[in-house]
Amino acid sequence: MPEAHHHDHNHGAAAMRAGARHQRPLAIAFGLTLAFLVVQIVTGIATGSLAILSDAGHMATDALGMGLGLAAIRLASRQDQRSTRTFGLYRLEILAALTNALLLVAVSVYVLVEAGVRLRHAPHIASVPVLVVGMVGLMVNTVSFFLLREGSKESLNVQGAYVEVLSDMLGSFGVIVAASIMGLTGWHWIDPVIGAAIGLFILPRAFSLGRQALRVLLQEAPPSADLDEITTDLAAIDGVVDVHDLHLWTLTSEMDVLTAHLMTGGGADAHAVLDQARAMLADRHGIGHATLQVEPDTHHGCDEVSW
């Protein structure tokens, strides 16, 4: 008789603990970013500096992205009792990361277009206020950078905020360079050039973040996973004669999910097969959540599944 085993092993609880661990540094970085954003907008409008305004645009996406990220972590950590949400709200993290990527692309495109316009008619810009704001921005972004660095290794959501903060660090550095050159030489065309450089630097990183988020939403197998190796390891378990209908995808950061059918020969101990498969997937492949169906080789019908 077929036997199914659903192994969770508190993996969801571990993910919730990880989310809570990232929430405090993300909240601090969000507060710093939001406060400095106001300063940038006021200074950018007052001076007319595209370098500051482009950096402010990126800071605005930072603030929005971090706010979405905090909301996603909080909502995903709730114990949702609705029967229709069988996977909880973990995917909100990925949706927040994708939103970040789209916003970054939009801001970068705007900055590049505006830089082209300003290169033809470079306005006069007061360099001293631009320099001061650039230096303060560099300090704010450096603090946020160190706050988010550890969490970026575990969460795609935090990684999105981390990439944006890293970009803003370089953006602030670019603002400082632009202000210094304008103050020393009077070359006001350098401001839109630096603004365009910031936009060009952001684009590939935004595309990379968006590609990672889409990979998760399209339920592709994790890039680090070797499906052939996983199938071979499952087939090598004593008593297993065939492995089929295997699916592997990422639910959210650090949460990979696998389903598979394990066909066993006569006399095989289904409980032993399940235990060995569970331990092997967790220890060798880092998959802590697996749904495995053990079925005897006399069972027919599973091969009719076409996807």
Secondary structure, 3 states (H helix, E strand, C coil): CCEEEEECCCHHHHHHHHHHHHHHHHHHHHHHHHHHHHHHHHHHHHHCCHHHHHHHHHHHHHHHHHHHHHHHHHHHCCCCCCCCCCCCCCCHHHHHHHHHHHHHHHHHHHHHHHHHHHHHCCCCCCHHHHHHHHHHHHHHHHHHHHHHCCHHHCCHHHHHHHHHHHHHHHHHHHHHHHHHHHHHHCCCCHHHHHHHHHHHHHHHHHHHHHHHHHHHHCCCCCCCCCHHHHHHHHHCCCCEEEEEEEEEEEEECCEEEEEEEEEECCCCCHHHHHHHHHHHHHHHHCCCEEEEEEEECCCCCHHHCCC
